Amino acid sequence: MKNLLLLGDSIRKGYDSFVQEKLAGKMNVFFSEDNGRFAQYTLRALQEWKGSLSLPEIHVVHWNNGLWDVVHLNADTVGNDGEAAGETILPENVPTQIHFDKDPLTPPDMYRYMLARVLTRIRQLFPKAQVVFATTTPVIEEQASWAYRSNAEIDLYNQIARETLAPLGVKINELGDFAQRKCYTLHRDWVHYNDEGSSLLADEIIAFLEQEKLI
């Protein structure tokens, strides 16, 4: 059987066990219990995950980063966000009047750069693997509290991922579009999905791998 490595953030942590269970007897599925967070964290931790999991030869890597990269951290009060300019934003659709950092954790140009860096590391560590990138799933913006994400920026970052990775031979799994159509009522909070939603994401991932003849 082929070996599949799942990389990604807490959305991946929601669906990884479902993918593993549904592919039992068809594909060996591996994943770290660590949260892949933002792209730079994944770059830093990937080699350690490979060692701690004692991975065999990996044939497919299914990977996402984006939700942490696009996040605007809670600034508490105006001018107290740790940025040199002290600029914050106050989204109109967040009812609690919370200010957030003006810039996302990973600005767009840095996101583009970091995706290419992570891809390079994946290919260094798993040279025989076909790489699949899953686009970022949507959020319920108005429920933001400790941080803020906008679906408009998520769309922008997904487009950056397509433009950066597809020309480098990475297959793009439009998980974000699928979640918007099929899972939007299945959130357990403003970002994550309940078990039903995570199971549906797992089904979509498996369908994509089958479609691309990667299983």
C-alpha positions as CSV (number, residue, x, y, z in Angstrom):
1,M,0.0,0.0,0.0
2,K,1.0,3.6,-0.5
3,N,1.8,5.9,2.4
4,L,0.0,9.2,2.9
5,L,1.3,12.0,5.2
6,L,-1.2,14.6,6.3
7,L,0.3,18.0,7.2
8,G,-1.6,21.0,8.5
9,D,-3.3,23.0,11.2
10,S,-6.2,22.3,13.5
11,I,-8.6,21.7,10.6
12,R,-6.3,18.8,9.6
13,K,-6.4,17.7,13.2
14,G,-10.1,17.5,12.9
15,Y,-10.2,15.2,9.8
16,D,-6.9,13.2,10.1
17,S,-8.3,10.3,12.1
18,F,-11.4,10.1,9.8
19,V,-9.1,9.9,6.8
20,Q,-7.0,7.2,8.5
21,E,-10.1,5.2,9.4
22,K,-11.8,5.5,6.0
23,L,-8.6,4.5,4.2
24,A,-7.8,1.5,6.4
25,G,-6.7,-1.4,4.2
26,K,-6.3,0.9,1.2
27,M,-3.6,3.4,2.2
28,N,-1.4,3.9,5.3
29,V,-2.1,7.3,6.8
30,F,0.4,9.2,9.0
31,F,0.1,12.5,10.9
32,S,1.7,14.3,13.8
33,E,-0.4,15.2,16.8
34,D,1.3,18.6,16.7
35,N,-0.7,21.5,15.1
36,G,1.1,22.7,12.0
37,R,-0.1,26.2,12.7
38,F,1.4,28.8,10.2
39,A,3.7,28.0,7.3
40,Q,6.9,29.0,9.0
41,Y,6.1,26.7,12.0
42,T,5.5,23.8,9.6
43,L,8.9,24.5,7.9
44,R,10.6,24.5,11.3
45,A,8.9,21.4,12.7
46,L,8.7,19.1,9.6
47,Q,12.0,17.3,10.0
48,E,11.2,16.7,13.7
49,W,7.8,15.2,12.8
50,K,9.4,12.9,10.3
51,G,11.8,11.6,12.9
52,S,9.3,11.3,15.7
53,L,6.8,9.4,13.5
54,S,9.5,7.0,12.2
55,L,8.0,7.5,8.8
56,P,8.4,5.0,5.9
57,E,8.8,6.2,2.4
58,I,6.0,8.6,1.8
59,H,4.2,8.5,-1.6
60,V,1.7,11.4,-1.0
61,V,1.8,14.5,1.1
62,H,-1.5,16.3,1.7
63,W,-0.7,19.7,3.2
64,N,-2.4,22.9,4.3
65,N,-1.3,26.1,5.9
66,G,-3.3,29.3,5.8
67,L,-5.6,29.9,8.7
68,W,-2.8,30.9,11.1
69,D,-1.0,32.9,8.4
70,V,-4.1,35.0,7.6
71,V,-4.9,35.7,11.3
72,H,-5.0,39.3,12.8
73,L,-4.0,39.0,16.4
74,N,-6.1,40.7,19.1
75,A,-4.6,44.1,19.9
76,D,-6.7,44.7,23.0
77,T,-6.7,48.5,22.7
78,V,-5.8,51.0,19.9
79,G,-2.1,51.6,19.6
80,N,-1.1,48.7,21.7
81,D,-0.6,46.0,19.1
82,G,3.2,45.7,19.1
83,E,3.6,47.0,15.6
84,A,6.1,49.8,14.9
85,A,3.3,52.1,13.6
86,G,0.8,51.0,16.2
87,E,-1.9,50.5,13.6
88,T,-5.0,48.4,14.3
89,I,-8.2,47.5,12.6
90,L,-11.8,47.4,14.0
91,P,-13.9,45.1,11.8
92,E,-17.5,46.3,11.5
93,N,-18.9,42.8,11.7
94,V,-17.3,42.0,15.1
95,P,-19.9,43.2,17.7
96,T,-17.5,43.3,20.7
97,Q,-15.5,46.4,19.4
98,I,-12.2,44.5,19.6
99,H,-9.2,46.0,17.9
100,F,-6.9,43.7,15.9
101,D,-3.4,44.0,14.4
102,K,-3.6,45.8,11.1
103,D,-1.4,43.2,9.4
104,P,-1.9,39.4,9.3
105,L,0.6,37.1,11.0
106,T,2.1,36.2,7.6
107,P,1.7,39.1,5.1
108,P,0.8,38.1,1.6
109,D,4.3,38.3,0.0
110,M,5.8,36.4,2.9
111,Y,3.0,33.8,2.6
112,R,4.0,33.3,-1.0
113,Y,7.7,32.9,0.0
114,M,7.0,30.6,2.9
115,L,4.8,28.2,0.8
116,A,7.7,27.8,-1.6
117,R,10.1,27.2,1.3
118,V,7.8,24.5,2.8
119,L,7.4,22.8,-0.5
120,T,11.2,22.7,-0.9
121,R,11.5,21.1,2.5
122,I,8.8,18.6,1.8
123,R,10.6,17.5,-1.4
124,Q,13.9,17.3,0.4
125,L,12.5,15.0,3.1
126,F,10.1,13.0,0.9
127,P,11.6,13.1,-2.6
128,K,9.3,10.5,-4.1
129,A,6.1,12.0,-2.8
130,Q,3.4,13.7,-4.9
131,V,2.4,16.9,-3.0
132,V,-1.2,18.1,-2.7
133,F,-2.1,21.4,-1.2
134,A,-5.5,22.0,0.4
135,T,-7.0,25.5,0.2
136,T,-8.0,27.2,3.5
137,T,-11.5,26.7,4.8
138,P,-13.8,29.6,5.6
139,V,-14.7,31.1,9.0
140,I,-17.6,32.8,10.7
141,E,-16.1,36.2,10.9
142,E,-18.5,37.9,13.3
143,Q,-17.7,35.3,16.0
144,A,-14.0,36.4,16.1
145,S,-12.6,37.1,19.6
146,W,-9.0,36.3,20.4
147,A,-8.1,36.9,16.8
148,Y,-9.7,38.0,13.5
149,R,-9.8,36.3,10.1
150,S,-11.7,37.5,7.0
151,N,-13.0,35.3,4.3
152,A,-11.9,37.9,1.7
153,E,-8.3,37.5,2.9
154,I,-8.7,33.7,3.0
155,D,-9.8,33.9,-0.7
156,L,-6.7,36.0,-1.4
157,Y,-4.4,33.6,0.3
158,N,-5.9,30.7,-1.5
159,Q,-5.3,32.4,-4.8
160,I,-1.7,33.1,-3.7
161,A,-1.3,29.3,-3.0
162,R,-2.7,28.4,-6.4
163,E,-0.4,30.8,-8.2
164,T,2.7,29.8,-6.2
165,L,2.3,26.0,-6.0
166,A,0.4,24.8,-9.1
167,P,3.3,25.9,-11.5
168,L,5.7,23.9,-9.3
169,G,3.7,20.7,-9.9
170,V,1.6,20.7,-6.7
171,K,-2.0,19.4,-7.1
172,I,-4.5,21.8,-5.6
173,N,-7.4,20.3,-3.6
174,E,-10.1,23.0,-3.3
175,L,-11.0,22.0,0.2
176,G,-12.0,25.6,1.0
177,D,-14.6,25.7,-1.7
178,F,-15.9,22.3,-0.7
179,A,-16.2,23.4,3.0
180,Q,-18.1,26.6,1.9
181,R,-20.6,24.5,-0.1
182,K,-21.0,21.5,2.1
183,C,-19.9,22.2,5.7
184,Y,-20.8,25.8,6.5
185,T,-23.6,24.8,8.9
186,L,-21.3,22.2,10.6
187,H,-19.0,24.5,12.5
188,R,-18.4,23.8,16.2
189,D,-17.0,27.3,16.6
190,W,-16.0,30.2,14.3
191,V,-13.2,28.2,12.7
192,H,-13.5,24.5,13.3
193,Y,-15.9,21.8,12.3
194,N,-17.9,19.3,14.3
195,D,-17.4,15.6,13.7
196,E,-19.9,15.5,10.9
197,G,-18.1,18.3,9.1
198,S,-14.6,16.8,9.6
199,S,-15.9,13.5,8.3
200,L,-17.2,15.2,5.2
201,L,-13.8,16.9,4.7
202,A,-12.2,13.5,5.0
203,D,-14.5,12.1,2.3
204,E,-13.6,14.9,0.0
205,I,-9.9,14.4,0.5
206,I,-10.2,10.7,-0.2
207,A,-12.3,11.5,-3.3
208,F,-9.7,13.9,-4.5
209,L,-6.9,11.4,-4.0
210,E,-8.9,8.7,-5.9
211,Q,-9.7,11.2,-8.7
212,E,-6.0,12.0,-9.1
213,K,-5.1,8.2,-8.9
214,L,-2.9,8.8,-5.8
215,I,-4.3,5.9,-3.8
